[in-house]
Amino acid sequence: MKIFCEAAVQLAKNVSYINAGTVEFLVANGEFYFIEVNPRVQVEHTITEMITGVDIVQTQILVAKGHNLHSKEVGIPKQEDIFTHGFAIQSRVTTEDPLNDFMPDTGKIMAYRSGGGFGVRLDTGNSFQGAVITPYYDSLLVKLSTWALTFDQAAAKMVRNLQEFRIRGIKTNIPFLENVAKHEKFLKGEYDTSFIDSTPELFNFPKQKKTAERRC
């Protein structure tokens, strides 16, 4: 992690980049390779915030106003004062159908319920009962982030919250996300960019019961 941070900081200094940005690397066989720089906060910022306690969105606004990281407004004396604590995982719940090549679905959300609890963060937009999902915008419905002291605990908390979702009227990728979060390779960190293509069981979903059947 330290070598990634040092490389990212050096890159930003070389191009005189100021403010929040995201530097992406690819890791393979013990080596890492630069992919790209995004001059913005990425959707994954929630998990960084959960393990560091730093509000990245607020910080970038303060920096844009002229405050440096060491100012009292930002409150980060130096890089070494940023510590990570625990583990965080993010799942992007979308209106995509995993069984139809992740094709975005459209329609009206007839029912919506999400989970919650300690170490659970939900970033939502139009995820509510009565919302109309059109094909003209991004398919992201809600970002679910979970935190715990260990990775296994964070994954278990993720599975529980995915199972507590109740979304009716449109298709979502929740069953797929649940299968990923429970998979042995994911829990052991033994996955790469070919994980989805080489793991067909991720697309095995239990048949969903109708509400009336569950109440009997």
Summary of the structure (lengths in Angstrom):
residues: 216
radius of gyration: 19.6
end to end distance: 51.6
largest distance: 65.3
contacts: 540
relative contact order: 0.12
helix: 34%
strand: 24%
